[in-house]
Amino acid sequence: MGKDKLKKKSHKNSSKNIALPDGSLEKNTTTLNLGPTHPATHGVFQNILEMDGEKIMKATPTVGYIHRAFEKIAERKPLYQVTPLTDRLNYCSAPLNNLGWHMTVEKFVGIEVPKRVAYLRVIIMELARVSDHIVCNSIMGVDTGAFTGFLYMMKYRELIYEIYEEICGSRLTTNIGRIGGFERDFPEVAWTKIHKFLREFPDVLREFENLFMRNRIFMDRTQGVGGITAERALNYGFTGPNLRAAGVDYDVRVAKPYSRYEEFEFDIPVGKTGDCYDRFLVRDQEMWQSLSIIQQAIDKIGQLEGEEATKYHADAPDFYLPKKQDVYTKMEALIFHFKIIMGEVDIPKGEIFNSIEAANGELGFHFISDGGRSAYRLHFRRPCFIYYQAYPELVEGQMLSDAIITMSSLNLIAGELDA
């Protein structure tokens, strides 16, 4: 008799609605705020979940929670001063944002950079891609209860940050590079650390794979969770690893090559189901491809001869600051320095959209000029802004624990949501 009562009570509590005497239905779900003050939301995210026990019936994300007005600030800056703002998009791979912006401006004003600059940029961009994927995949491990892999991988994200630091003096928000190239050439210590990374990281990555790829707990937590079909992913506008995990082999580096990517040989990892596990695998394989690309870029730099073998910036006096010694001794250099610093360089009228393959997907820059000294209109296509809008579809009908790992696998970065 007691068991029958227990069963009836359990069935009553798990139902979504309760019938009242007047025939109306009483709501019997729970509203749960998943974030913003929750460590698993990875930053400033608010998700309002309608829960039936542990099951998610409805999810309502708040897009634009921190309201930074990033694009409006950028419209009031000279073009070279926009670079520190792009750092704050996906701050896990800031150099990709920086160099993407520089290449957009160069394409718009007609600056052609030397081969060596293009190859140096490829090295930095691929290091940034690896750094971003290290964070995403290791945090997926943490969110499923496995902390060890995170500790293994963070040591080498730290080494990547040391490489940034040797090149530009910064680590997280790098402000790396300039319109036309780099502020200075890579020092010898940076090359030493790059070679160290290429030599040591493969063994660590293999060990990380051994911890997760065939781990039954990790597989149970990620396979069949947060999946999306190729058709739905395309309809939303997915790009990058999240789209490739759904089976679409779109990569901007191949579809619209930039920075001489057409000269490199690499594969595009593609998944099948678009679930959390496939996203993990795609990012894992992309790290191997990035290591190959970095080595190819180093080899190509070694094959350059003469003046090409030493150049680290283009001849672009309207945008690239002259050497300080020239500013002190040459009138022309002093004039260009003054014009650039004071933001007195007029740019041509026109409109451009340019994009790169950032670590999280296609990062685009829509730039409109009315001939003034800053952008008339500026819009940034941030991949996370698109992924987050699909988040309700991915988690509704799943368990609360699945909401965390799904967010992790999409690699949602709060800085890309608000612009």
C-alpha positions in Angstrom: 0.0 0.0 0.0 2.8 2.4 0.9 4.6 1.7 -2.4 1.4 2.5 -4.4 1.1 5.9 -2.6 4.7 6.7 -3.3 4.3 5.9 -7.0 1.2 8.1 -7.3 3.0 11.0 -5.5 6.0 10.6 -7.8 3.9 10.6 -10.9 1.9 13.6 -9.8 5.1 15.7 -9.1 6.7 14.8 -12.4 3.8 16.1 -14.5 4.0 19.5 -16.0 0.5 20.7 -14.9 -2.0 19.9 -12.2 -5.8 20.1 -12.9 -7.6 22.5 -10.6 -11.3 22.0 -9.5 -12.5 24.6 -12.1 -10.9 22.7 -14.9 -7.9 25.0 -15.4 -4.3 23.9 -15.2 -1.8 24.9 -12.5 1.7 25.4 -13.6 4.0 22.8 -12.0 7.4 23.6 -13.4 10.3 25.4 -11.8 12.1 28.5 -13.1 15.8 28.3 -12.7 18.3 31.0 -13.4 21.4 29.3 -14.9 23.8 32.3 -14.6 25.0 34.9 -14.7 26.6 34.2 -11.2 27.3 30.6 -11.9 30.8 29.3 -12.5 29.7 26.9 -15.3 28.3 29.7 -17.4 31.9 30.7 -18.3 31.4 34.5 -17.9 28.4 36.8 -18.1 25.6 34.6 -19.4 22.0 34.5 -18.2 19.8 31.6 -19.1 16.3 31.3 -17.7 15.3 27.7 -17.7 11.8 26.2 -17.3 12.4 22.9 -15.5 10.3 19.8 -15.1 12.4 18.2 -12.4 15.8 17.8 -14.1 14.4 18.1 -17.6 14.6 21.4 -19.5 11.2 22.3 -20.9 12.2 25.8 -22.1 15.4 27.9 -22.3 15.5 31.7 -22.7 19.1 33.1 -23.0 19.7 36.8 -22.5 21.8 38.0 -25.5 23.5 41.3 -24.7 23.8 41.1 -21.0 26.8 43.3 -20.5 26.0 46.0 -23.1 29.4 47.3 -24.1 28.5 49.3 -27.2 31.7 48.0 -28.8 30.9 48.9 -32.4 29.9 52.4 -31.6 33.1 53.0 -29.7 35.1 51.7 -32.7 33.2 54.1 -35.0 34.7 57.0 -33.2 38.3 55.8 -33.3 41.0 56.1 -35.9 41.5 52.7 -37.6 44.7 51.8 -35.8 43.0 52.5 -32.4 40.3 49.9 -33.0 42.9 47.1 -32.5 42.8 47.1 -28.6 39.0 46.9 -28.8 39.1 43.7 -31.0 41.1 42.1 -28.2 37.9 42.1 -26.1 35.9 40.0 -28.6 37.1 36.4 -28.2 39.7 37.0 -25.5 40.8 33.3 -25.6 42.3 34.0 -29.0 42.8 37.7 -29.2 45.5 37.8 -31.9 43.0 36.3 -34.5 40.7 39.3 -33.8 43.6 41.8 -34.1 45.0 40.4 -37.3 41.6 39.9 -38.9 40.9 43.6 -38.4 44.3 44.6 -39.8 43.8 42.5 -42.9 40.3 44.1 -43.4 41.8 47.6 -43.3 44.7 46.6 -45.6 42.3 45.2 -48.2 40.1 48.3 -48.0 43.0 50.8 -48.5 45.1 48.7 -50.8 48.1 47.7 -48.7 49.9 44.6 -49.8 52.1 43.0 -47.1 55.3 41.2 -47.7 55.3 37.4 -47.9 57.2 37.2 -44.6 54.5 39.2 -42.8 51.8 36.8 -44.1 53.7 33.8 -42.9 54.4 35.4 -39.5 50.7 36.1 -39.1 49.9 32.5 -40.0 52.1 31.4 -37.1 50.4 33.7 -34.6 46.9 32.9 -35.9 47.4 29.2 -35.6 49.0 29.5 -32.2 45.9 31.4 -31.2 43.6 28.7 -32.6 45.4 26.1 -30.6 45.2 28.2 -27.5 41.5 28.6 -28.0 40.9 24.9 -28.5 43.0 24.0 -25.5 40.6 26.1 -23.4 37.4 24.8 -24.9 38.3 21.1 -24.8 40.0 21.1 -21.4 37.0 23.0 -19.9 34.7 20.4 -21.4 36.7 17.9 -19.3 36.3 20.0 -16.2 32.5 20.3 -16.8 32.2 16.5 -16.9 34.2 16.1 -13.7 37.7 15.5 -15.1 40.2 18.1 -14.0 43.5 16.4 -14.8 43.4 17.0 -18.6 42.9 20.7 -17.9 46.1 20.8 -15.8 48.1 19.1 -18.6 46.9 21.5 -21.3 47.1 24.8 -19.4 50.9 24.5 -19.2 51.1 24.8 -22.9 48.5 27.6 -23.2 50.8 29.4 -20.8 53.7 28.8 -23.2 51.7 30.3 -26.1 51.1 33.4 -23.9 54.8 33.6 -23.3 55.4 33.7 -27.0 52.9 36.5 -27.4 54.6 38.3 -24.6 58.0 38.1 -26.2 56.6 39.5 -29.5 54.4 42.3 -28.2 54.7 42.5 -24.4 51.1 41.4 -23.8 49.5 38.0 -23.0 45.7 37.9 -22.9 44.6 41.1 -24.7 47.5 41.3 -27.0 47.1 44.3 -29.3 49.5 42.3 -31.5 50.5 43.5 -34.9 49.8 46.7 -36.8 48.1 47.7 -40.0 50.7 46.7 -42.5 52.6 44.1 -40.4 54.2 43.9 -36.9 55.5 46.7 -34.7 58.8 44.8 -34.4 60.4 41.6 -35.7 60.1 38.4 -33.7 63.0 38.2 -31.2 65.2 35.1 -31.0 63.7 34.0 -27.7 60.2 34.0 -29.3 61.5 31.6 -32.0 63.1 29.4 -29.3 59.7 29.1 -27.5 57.8 28.4 -30.7 60.1 25.5 -31.5 59.8 24.3 -27.9 56.0 24.3 -28.3 56.1 22.4 -31.6 58.5 19.9 -30.0 56.7 19.2 -26.7 53.0 19.8 -27.3 52.2 16.8 -29.5 53.0 14.3 -26.7 50.8 16.3 -24.3 48.0 16.4 -26.8 48.2 12.6 -27.3 48.1 12.1 -23.6 45.0 14.4 -23.4 43.3 12.4 -26.1 44.0 9.1 -24.2 42.3 10.6 -21.1 39.1 11.6 -23.0 38.5 10.0 -26.4 37.5 6.6 -25.2 36.6 7.5 -21.6 33.2 6.0 -21.0 32.0 8.7 -18.6 33.0 11.5 -21.0 31.4 9.7 -23.9 28.2 9.2 -22.1 28.1 12.8 -21.1 28.8 14.2 -24.6 27.5 11.7 -27.2 24.0 12.5 -28.4 23.9 15.7 -26.3 23.4 19.1 -27.8 23.3 17.8 -31.4 22.3 19.8 -34.4 21.8 18.8 -38.0 23.8 20.3 -40.9 20.6 21.9 -42.3 19.7 23.5 -39.0 23.3 24.6 -38.4 23.4 26.3 -41.8 20.0 27.9 -41.2 21.2 29.5 -38.0 24.5 30.7 -39.7 26.9 28.3 -37.9 30.5 28.4 -39.0 33.8 27.1 -37.7 34.2 23.9 -35.6 30.5 23.9 -34.6 29.4 23.7 -38.2 32.1 21.3 -39.3 31.0 19.0 -36.4 27.6 18.8 -38.1 29.2 17.5 -41.3 29.8 20.7 -43.4 33.4 21.2 -44.5 33.3 25.0 -44.7 36.5 26.8 -43.7 37.3 30.4 -44.6 41.0 29.6 -45.0 40.0 27.4 -48.0 36.9 29.0 -49.3 38.3 32.5 -49.3 42.1 32.3 -48.6 43.9 35.2 -47.0 47.4 35.6 -45.6 48.6 33.1 -48.3 46.7 30.2 -46.8 46.3 28.9 -50.3 50.0 27.9 -50.2 49.5 25.6 -47.2 48.5 22.0 -47.1 46.1 20.9 -44.3 42.9 18.9 -43.8 39.5 20.1 -42.6 38.3 17.8 -39.8 34.5 17.1 -40.2 32.1 15.3 -37.8 28.7 13.6 -38.4 26.2 14.3 -35.6 26.9 17.8 -34.5 26.8 16.8 -30.9 29.2 17.7 -28.0 31.5 14.8 -28.7 31.9 15.6 -32.4 32.7 19.2 -31.5 35.3 18.0 -29.1 36.9 15.7 -31.8 36.8 18.4 -34.5 38.7 20.9 -32.2 41.1 18.2 -31.2 42.0 17.3 -34.8 42.2 21.0 -35.7 45.0 21.4 -33.2 47.1 18.8 -35.1 46.4 20.6 -38.3 47.5 23.9 -36.8 50.8 22.4 -35.6 51.4 21.3 -39.2 50.6 24.7 -40.6 52.9 26.5 -38.1 55.8 24.2 -39.2 55.0 24.9 -42.8 55.1 28.6 -42.2 58.5 28.4 -40.5 59.8 26.4 -43.4 58.5 29.0 -45.9 60.1 31.8 -44.0 63.4 29.9 -44.1 63.2 29.7 -47.9 62.9 33.5 -48.4 65.9 35.3 -49.7 67.3 38.8 -49.7 65.3 41.7 -48.4 62.1 39.5 -48.3 63.8 37.4 -45.6 63.9 40.3 -43.1 60.7 42.4 -43.7 58.2 42.5 -40.9 56.0 45.4 -42.2 54.7 46.9 -45.5 55.6 50.3 -46.9 52.4 52.1 -45.6 53.4 55.5 -44.2 49.8 56.7 -43.8 49.1 53.9 -41.3 52.4 52.3 -40.1 54.3 54.4 -37.5 57.8 55.2 -38.7 60.8 54.2 -36.5 61.4 56.4 -33.5 64.9 57.3 -34.6 63.5 58.5 -37.9 60.9 60.6 -36.1 63.7 62.4 -34.2 65.9 63.0 -37.3 63.7 63.2 -40.4 60.9 65.8 -41.1 58.8 63.4 -43.3 58.8 60.7 -40.6 57.8 63.3 -38.0 54.9 64.5 -40.1 53.6 60.9 -40.7 54.0 60.1 -37.0 52.0 63.2 -36.0 49.2 62.5 -38.6 48.8 58.9 -37.5 48.9 59.6 -33.7 46.4 62.5 -34.0 44.1 60.5 -36.2 44.4 62.9 -39.2 44.7 60.4 -42.0 41.6 60.5 -44.3 40.5 57.1 -45.6 38.7 56.6 -49.0 35.0 56.2 -49.3 33.6 52.8 -49.8 32.3 49.6 -48.2 33.9 46.2 -47.5 33.1 42.9 -45.8 36.1 40.8 -45.0 36.3 37.7 -42.8 38.8 35.2 -41.4 38.5 31.7 -39.9 38.8 32.6 -36.2 39.0 29.8 -33.6 35.3 29.9 -33.0 34.2 30.3 -36.6 33.9 33.0 -39.3 34.8 36.4 -37.8 33.7 39.1 -40.2 34.2 42.9 -40.4 31.7 45.0 -42.2 33.2 48.4 -42.7 31.6 51.5 -44.3 33.6 54.7 -44.9 32.2 58.1 -45.8 35.7 59.4 -46.5 36.4 60.7 -42.9 39.1 59.7 -40.5 37.2 56.8 -38.8 34.5 54.3 -39.9 31.1 55.7 -40.7 29.5 52.3 -39.7 31.3 49.2 -38.3 29.8 45.8 -37.7 31.5 42.7 -36.5 30.2 39.2 -37.3 30.9 37.4 -34.0 30.3 33.7 -34.3 29.3 33.3 -30.6 26.4 35.7 -31.1 24.9 33.3 -33.6 25.6 30.1 -31.6 23.9 31.5 -28.5 20.7 32.1 -30.4 20.6 28.4 -31.2 21.2 27.4 -27.6 17.5 26.9 -26.6 17.0 24.5 -29.5 20.0 22.5 -28.4 19.1 22.1 -24.7 15.3 21.9 -24.6 14.1 18.4 -23.8 17.5 17.5 -22.3 18.7 17.4 -18.7 20.1 20.3 -16.6 23.6 18.7 -16.6 23.4 18.6 -20.5 22.9 22.4 -20.5 26.4 22.9 -19.0 28.3 20.6 -21.4 26.4 22.0 -24.4 27.4 25.5 -23.6 31.0 24.3 -23.1 31.1 22.5 -26.4 29.9 25.6 -28.3 32.7 27.5 -26.8 30.5 30.5 -26.0 32.6 33.6 -25.2 30.7 36.4 -23.5 32.9 39.1 -25.2 31.5 38.1 -28.6 27.9 38.5 -27.6 27.9 42.2 -27.1 29.2 44.7 -29.7 
